[in-house]
Amino acid sequence: SKTALNAYTVHLAASLSGTKVKVNSAHPGWVKTDMGSDAAPMHVIDGAKTSVELALMKEDGPTGKYIHLGAELPW
């Protein structure tokens, strides 16, 4: 479940505290795919933005967070 994933994200981020490794959960949004359907408001490129931003974030970026399009989401 999403709650379990987010809890594990926080746990893993704490375990890796003091290293250069960052651990975050990415929410891509509702994306137009076979699974998301044509009714989804977001194109695949826009849905990938969160994952790309997290992969390329700076060393001082967030860790242990649930992120969508640059914003932290509550869980």
Backbone as a chain_set.jsonl record, in Angstrom:
{"seq": "SKTALNAYTVHLAASLSGTKVKVNSAHPGWVKTDMGSDAAPMHVIDGAKTSVELALMKEDGPTGKYIHLGAELPW", "coords": {"N": [[0.833, -1.191, 0.0], [0.27, 2.375, -0.343], [0.705, 3.765, 2.03], [2.353, 2.024, 3.483], [4.587, 2.003, 1.796], [5.374, 4.701, 1.974], [5.951, 4.879, 4.711], [8.107, 3.113, 4.819], [9.857, 4.51, 3.197], [10.454, 6.757, 4.804], [11.666, 5.413, 6.95], [13.89, 4.163, 5.659], [15.225, 6.434, 4.689], [15.972, 7.608, 7.114], [17.674, 5.617, 8.054], [19.752, 5.878, 6.264], [20.73, 8.315, 6.805], [23.164, 10.857, 6.97], [24.647, 9.947, 4.905], [25.305, 10.249, 1.349], [23.1, 9.384, 0.055], [19.765, 9.728, -0.985], [16.373, 9.15, -0.217], [13.229, 8.959, -1.514], [9.673, 8.95, -2.106], [7.924, 8.861, -5.132], [5.165, 10.398, -6.63], [3.577, 10.002, -9.555], [1.234, 11.028, -10.583], [-2.038, 11.098, -12.201], [-1.875, 9.555, -15.111], [-2.022, 9.554, -18.693], [-2.168, 6.548, -19.882], [-2.237, 3.062, -20.865], [-3.132, 1.886, -18.551], [-3.924, 4.109, -17.025], [-5.838, 5.358, -18.58], [-7.484, 7.255, -21.232], [-8.839, 9.302, -20.094], [-7.326, 10.435, -18.145], [-5.692, 13.377, -16.95], [-3.029, 14.03, -17.46], [-0.135, 13.975, -19.518], [2.283, 11.457, -20.482], [4.955, 12.425, -20.466], [4.777, 14.605, -18.71], [4.039, 13.219, -16.431], [6.372, 11.869, -15.886], [8.071, 13.79, -14.925], [8.399, 14.193, -12.098], [9.842, 11.899, -11.264], [12.195, 12.227, -12.764], [13.123, 14.708, -11.788], [13.653, 13.99, -9.108], [15.641, 12.079, -9.489], [17.687, 13.653, -10.441], [18.197, 15.493, -8.473], [19.829, 17.876, -6.287], [22.54, 17.469, -3.933], [21.744, 18.493, -1.47], [19.068, 18.086, -1.444], [15.637, 17.004, -0.678], [14.843, 14.289, 1.598], [13.241, 11.247, 2.507], [10.654, 11.914, 1.837], [7.373, 12.34, 0.27], [6.747, 12.992, -2.933], [5.399, 15.115, -5.483], [5.529, 16.589, -8.549], [7.487, 18.48, -7.669], [6.533, 19.25, -5.203], [5.98, 18.54, -1.746], [3.929, 15.954, -0.629], [1.274, 15.194, 1.668], [0.907, 12.203, 3.612]], "CA": [[0.0, 0.0, 0.0], [1.021, 3.635, -0.363], [1.119, 4.107, 3.394], [3.51, 1.184, 3.818], [5.721, 2.502, 1.011], [5.817, 5.977, 2.544], [6.582, 4.59, 6.005], [9.421, 2.527, 4.533], [10.677, 5.607, 2.675], [10.923, 7.514, 5.972], [12.588, 4.528, 7.681], [15.125, 4.006, 4.89], [15.904, 7.734, 4.684], [16.596, 7.762, 8.435], [18.78, 4.652, 8.126], [20.841, 6.349, 5.409], [21.087, 9.665, 7.229], [24.609, 11.036, 7.077], [25.276, 9.514, 3.651], [24.87, 11.056, 0.207], [21.931, 8.737, -0.539], [18.458, 10.297, -0.674], [15.284, 8.208, -0.464], [11.938, 9.623, -1.587], [8.623, 8.3, -2.883], [7.449, 9.737, -6.2], [3.787, 10.23, -7.106], [3.59, 10.534, -10.915], [-0.051, 11.615, -10.946], [-2.911, 10.29, -13.056], [-1.216, 9.716, -16.405], [-2.641, 8.903, -19.856], [-1.508, 5.303, -20.284], [-3.234, 1.999, -20.968], [-3.685, 1.687, -17.212], [-4.522, 5.352, -16.544], [-6.907, 5.664, -19.536], [-7.438, 8.54, -21.934], [-9.489, 10.312, -19.26], [-6.314, 11.041, -17.27], [-5.368, 14.731, -17.403], [-1.595, 14.275, -17.61], [0.608, 13.211, -20.517], [3.369, 10.647, -19.927], [6.135, 13.275, -20.224], [4.532, 15.358, -17.475], [4.041, 12.251, -15.341], [7.758, 11.471, -15.61], [8.841, 14.921, -14.382], [8.75, 13.995, -10.691], [10.918, 10.901, -11.18], [13.422, 12.82, -13.311], [13.581, 15.716, -10.819], [14.235, 13.315, -7.946], [16.887, 11.423, -9.907], [18.703, 14.674, -10.718], [18.234, 16.519, -7.429], [21.117, 18.216, -5.689], [22.915, 16.747, -2.715], [21.019, 19.026, -0.316], [17.645, 17.889, -1.693], [14.864, 16.354, 0.376], [14.908, 12.841, 1.779], [12.159, 10.758, 3.346], [9.44, 12.659, 1.489], [6.467, 11.867, -0.773], [6.864, 14.159, -3.807], [4.681, 15.191, -6.763], [5.804, 17.834, -9.278], [8.285, 19.404, -6.877], [5.902, 19.579, -3.923], [5.813, 17.439, -0.797], [2.537, 15.591, -0.378], [1.036, 14.5, 2.937], [0.498, 10.813, 3.443]], "C": [[0.877, 1.253, 0.0], [1.514, 4.017, 1.029], [2.34, 3.305, 3.811], [4.751, 1.658, 3.071], [6.259, 3.799, 1.606], [6.48, 5.782, 3.903], [7.972, 4.001, 5.797], [10.374, 3.584, 3.979], [11.272, 6.408, 3.828], [11.948, 6.694, 6.752], [13.929, 4.42, 6.959], [15.917, 5.312, 4.839], [16.616, 7.967, 6.013], [17.796, 6.83, 8.571], [19.995, 5.122, 7.338], [21.246, 7.791, 5.717], [22.599, 9.759, 7.401], [25.366, 10.517, 5.868], [24.803, 10.449, 2.539], [23.603, 10.51, -0.446], [20.649, 9.41, -0.05], [17.392, 9.275, -1.049], [13.967, 8.974, -0.412], [10.96, 8.743, -2.349], [8.121, 9.311, -3.901], [6.011, 9.385, -6.57], [3.727, 10.83, -8.506], [2.311, 11.264, -11.294], [-0.852, 10.649, -11.802], [-2.49, 10.548, -14.489], [-1.955, 8.945, -17.497], [-1.782, 7.732, -20.309], [-2.609, 4.265, -20.479], [-3.907, 1.78, -19.616], [-4.437, 2.928, -16.722], [-5.701, 5.831, -17.365], [-6.725, 7.04, -20.174], [-8.091, 9.655, -21.125], [-8.5, 11.023, -18.341], [-5.902, 12.404, -17.82], [-3.902, 14.96, -17.772], [-0.971, 13.379, -18.677], [1.79, 12.509, -19.845], [4.595, 11.502, -19.6], [5.963, 14.07, -18.932], [4.541, 14.434, -16.262], [5.439, 11.82, -14.942], [8.563, 12.57, -14.926], [9.28, 14.709, -12.937], [9.904, 13.02, -10.545], [12.239, 11.471, -11.674], [13.981, 13.855, -12.34], [14.24, 15.063, -9.61], [15.558, 12.648, -8.298], [18.02, 12.426, -10.08], [18.857, 15.707, -9.6], [19.629, 16.7, -6.836], [21.31, 17.475, -4.371], [22.142, 17.229, -1.484], [19.501, 18.9, -0.475], [16.958, 17.127, -0.572], [15.134, 14.856, 0.458], [13.795, 12.433, 2.733], [10.825, 11.416, 3.053], [8.639, 11.941, 0.401], [6.267, 13.067, -1.693], [6.025, 14.007, -5.075], [4.926, 16.567, -7.359], [6.47, 18.893, -8.402], [7.709, 19.766, -5.521], [5.799, 18.334, -3.044], [4.325, 17.209, -0.559], [2.405, 14.969, 1.01], [0.682, 13.046, 2.653], [-0.137, 10.336, 4.702]], "O": [[2.068, 1.193, 0.304], [2.62, 4.535, 1.18], [3.26, 3.845, 4.425], [5.84, 1.711, 3.641], [7.472, 3.97, 1.727], [7.467, 6.45, 4.211], [8.91, 4.349, 6.515], [11.57, 3.55, 4.267], [12.467, 6.703, 3.826], [12.98, 7.22, 7.168], [14.983, 4.569, 7.577], [17.144, 5.297, 4.935], [17.74, 8.469, 6.035], [18.818, 7.212, 9.14], [21.132, 4.809, 7.693], [22.011, 8.404, 4.972], [23.231, 8.839, 7.92], [26.59, 10.63, 5.805], [23.987, 11.339, 2.778], [23.088, 11.104, -1.393], [20.472, 9.634, 1.147], [17.498, 8.612, -2.08], [13.629, 9.568, 0.612], [11.366, 7.894, -3.143], [7.915, 10.48, -3.575], [5.684, 8.22, -6.796], [3.816, 12.05, -8.647], [2.313, 12.048, -12.243], [-0.413, 9.536, -12.091], [-2.719, 11.633, -15.024], [-2.447, 7.84, -17.272], [-0.797, 7.906, -21.026], [-3.787, 4.563, -20.278], [-5.109, 1.521, -19.547], [-5.476, 2.805, -16.074], [-6.493, 6.641, -16.883], [-5.929, 7.862, -19.721], [-7.914, 10.832, -21.441], [-8.801, 12.095, -17.817], [-5.776, 12.566, -19.034], [-3.574, 15.999, -18.345], [-1.242, 12.179, -18.733], [2.24, 12.919, -18.775], [5.21, 11.313, -18.55], [6.905, 14.192, -18.148], [4.998, 14.822, -15.187], [5.673, 11.447, -13.793], [9.641, 12.298, -14.397], [10.42, 15.016, -12.588], [10.842, 13.276, -9.791], [13.285, 11.228, -11.073], [15.187, 13.879, -12.093], [15.274, 15.535, -9.138], [16.491, 12.651, -7.494], [19.187, 12.085, -9.887], [19.576, 16.693, -9.767], [20.476, 15.807, -6.882], [20.37, 16.936, -3.788], [21.911, 16.452, -0.557], [18.74, 19.525, 0.263], [17.606, 16.661, 0.365], [15.598, 14.243, -0.503], [13.447, 13.175, 3.651], [9.956, 11.473, 3.923], [9.149, 11.06, -0.291], [5.676, 14.064, -1.278], [5.948, 12.928, -5.663], [4.58, 17.585, -6.76], [6.064, 20.055, -8.397], [8.331, 20.513, -4.764], [5.563, 17.228, -3.529], [3.566, 18.148, -0.32], [3.321, 14.292, 1.476], [0.21, 12.714, 1.566], [-0.56, 9.182, 4.782]]}, "num_chains": 1, "name": "protein.A"}
